[in-house]
Amino acid sequence: MKFEEPTGESLPPRPSNLSKVFEVARDTVIFLVLSCYYILESLFLTLVPNAIRPMKSLKGDVVVVTGGAGGVGRQLALQLARLGAKVVVWDISSEGLKKTCADVTDEGYEIASYVVDLADREAVYATAERVKNEVGKVDMLINNAGTVFGQTLLELSDAAIETTYKVNILSHYWTVKAFLPDMISSGKGHIVTVGSVAGLLGTYRCTDYSGTKFATVGFHEALFTELRAHGHSSIHATLVCPYYINTGMFDGVTPRLMPMLEPQYVAATMIESVRKNEVNCIMPGSVRYLLPLKCLLPAKMCWDLMHRVMKGPQSMMEFKGKRKVAGG
Ligand SMILES: NC(=O)c1ccc[n+]([C@@H]2O[C@H](COP(=O)([O-])OP(=O)(O)OC[C@H]3O[C@@H](n4cnc5c(N)ncnc54)[C@H](O)[C@@H]3O)[C@@H](O)[C@H]2O)c1
């Protein structure tokens, strides 16, 4: 996606002030008319049950799922295989990958797995090449792998902070750079970015984790604009921001008002959203209505809501998390 620099000779004549005003007025009117259509379309699609709504088929599609050795990734692998996708799972944990592959093949489906440390850029590029040669062109990339240390800024080692950034966000650059060109040349593709509610709302003991998850939001939104601005409207991008999930990643945390989500539910909701080509998928949906409050309410009130009512920081104080594997 490179811009052609206009040469001096090919520059169009400068428009007069009057024609500039006319152009802005014309574009605003077009925008308002289209907005009515978009709002009606969105209302209609919200009301139509999924059962009678056209959903994208994933049959035969090659789907790479990073972090496929457990949690949400394993559920994604299983559920995508049941829909007929050719699933390729990546993870640093070879034991976890074996279990995912066994679960999928036990149900009679095929799956390919690759052990790779996503914190190692060259290993990511090399593994992407192997997938292209051994499995074929990738139609969908789900950047799902993630890691969390659950420590305060002063407790976090420099190496831990770097690992969180390498796994949770930098790896997205390497995987997308590896697979997007083929999607563009075939005119078909989907990039799924797994963020978090902690990437929409700064979370206690998560300066590194929240920082990287906020970055996933920026990454997704900016990539979306690049794809649209360059006319690649058949390449879709979906950002997934779930609340706490019961996978062990945040073991010990006991949220006060909402129970943790189950990985089966998160994977199913994510796949549904992808099959509808949705741009954003926040779960549970109710979080969407709470988030604007952080910009609208006074900061002291937001803190009191988080601390007194939701007991967010207090629940993160119980964080135990998972035993860490090398690099992740
Ligand atoms: N668990 C939650 O509460 C929660 C909430 C919101 C978002 N998320 C996000 O959802 C995604 C899936 O999380 P999960 O709950 O299934 O966690 P999980 O720990 O069960 O799975 C994450 C996977 O990423 C893999 N991984 C970690 N470091 C790696 C590395 N260096 N190279 C390769 N693989 C590596 C792990 O081995 C693991 O299999 C993550 O991006 C996470 O940040 C999780």
The ligand as a Tripos MOL2 file, in Angstrom:
@<TRIPOS>MOLECULE
LIG
   44    48     1     0     0
SMALL
NO_CHARGES

@<TRIPOS>ATOM
      1 N1         -8.3020  -14.2670   29.7480 N.am      1 LIG1
      2 C1         -8.8340  -13.0550   29.8110 C.2       1 LIG1
      3 O1         -9.4110  -12.6510   30.8510 O.2       1 LIG1
      4 C2         -8.7800  -12.1420   28.6370 C.ar      1 LIG1
      5 C3         -9.5870  -10.9860   28.6200 C.ar      1 LIG1
      6 C4         -9.5490  -10.1510   27.5210 C.ar      1 LIG1
      7 C5         -8.7200  -10.4530   26.4560 C.ar      1 LIG1
      8 N2         -7.9490  -11.5560   26.4960 N.ar      1 LIG1
      9 C6         -7.0720  -11.8250   25.3520 C.3       1 LIG1
     10 O2         -7.5550  -12.9720   24.6870 O.3       1 LIG1
     11 C7         -6.4670  -13.6470   24.0450 C.3       1 LIG1
     12 C8         -6.4890  -15.1240   24.4290 C.3       1 LIG1
     13 O3         -6.2690  -15.1910   25.8140 O.3       1 LIG1
     14 P1         -6.6120  -16.4980   26.6780 P.3       1 LIG1
     15 O4         -7.4640  -16.0470   27.7890 O.co2     1 LIG1
     16 O5         -7.0660  -17.5780   25.7900 O.co2     1 LIG1
     17 O6         -5.1650  -16.7610   27.2960 O.3       1 LIG1
     18 P2         -4.2950  -18.0880   27.3230 P.3       1 LIG1
     19 O7         -3.1480  -17.7750   28.2260 O.co2     1 LIG1
     20 O8         -5.1400  -19.2620   27.6490 O.co2     1 LIG1
     21 O9         -3.8180  -18.2180   25.8190 O.3       1 LIG1
     22 C9         -2.8140  -17.3920   25.2890 C.3       1 LIG1
     23 C10        -1.9200  -18.2450   24.4200 C.3       1 LIG1
     24 O10        -0.8790  -17.4090   23.9020 O.3       1 LIG1
     25 C11         0.2990  -18.1950   23.9140 C.3       1 LIG1
     26 N3          1.5080  -17.3710   23.9570 N.ar      1 LIG1
     27 C12         1.9330  -16.5830   24.9500 C.ar      1 LIG1
     28 N4          3.1320  -16.0960   24.6740 N.ar      1 LIG1
     29 C13         3.4890  -16.5810   23.4490 C.ar      1 LIG1
     30 C14         4.6240  -16.4360   22.6190 C.ar      1 LIG1
     31 N5          5.6980  -15.7210   22.9910 N.pl3     1 LIG1
     32 N6          4.6360  -17.0680   21.4330 N.ar      1 LIG1
     33 C15         3.6010  -17.8460   21.0670 C.ar      1 LIG1
     34 N7          2.5020  -18.0320   21.8030 N.ar      1 LIG1
     35 C16         2.4430  -17.4030   22.9880 C.ar      1 LIG1
     36 C17         0.2030  -19.0190   25.2050 C.3       1 LIG1
     37 O11         1.0850  -20.1330   25.2030 O.3       1 LIG1
     38 C18        -1.2610  -19.3780   25.2110 C.3       1 LIG1
     39 O12        -1.5030  -20.6250   24.5930 O.3       1 LIG1
     40 C19        -5.2120  -12.9180   24.5090 C.3       1 LIG1
     41 O13        -4.8230  -11.9830   23.5150 O.3       1 LIG1
     42 C20        -5.6500  -12.1710   25.7370 C.3       1 LIG1
     43 O14        -4.8690  -11.0350   25.9930 O.3       1 LIG1
     44 C21        -7.9690  -12.4270   27.5430 C.ar      1 LIG1
@<TRIPOS>BOND
     1     1     2 1
     2     2     3 2
     3     2     4 1
     4     4     5 ar
     5     4    44 ar
     6     5     6 ar
     7     6     7 ar
     8     7     8 ar
     9     8     9 1
    10     8    44 ar
    11     9    10 1
    12     9    42 1
    13    10    11 1
    14    11    12 1
    15    11    40 1
    16    12    13 1
    17    13    14 1
    18    14    15 2
    19    14    16 1
    20    14    17 1
    21    17    18 1
    22    18    19 2
    23    18    20 1
    24    18    21 1
    25    21    22 1
    26    22    23 1
    27    23    24 1
    28    23    38 1
    29    24    25 1
    30    25    26 1
    31    25    36 1
    32    26    27 ar
    33    26    35 ar
    34    27    28 ar
    35    28    29 ar
    36    29    30 ar
    37    29    35 ar
    38    30    31 1
    39    30    32 ar
    40    32    33 ar
    41    33    34 ar
    42    34    35 ar
    43    36    37 1
    44    36    38 1
    45    38    39 1
    46    40    41 1
    47    40    42 1
    48    42    43 1
@<TRIPOS>SUBSTRUCTURE
     1 LIG1         1 GROUP 0 **** ****
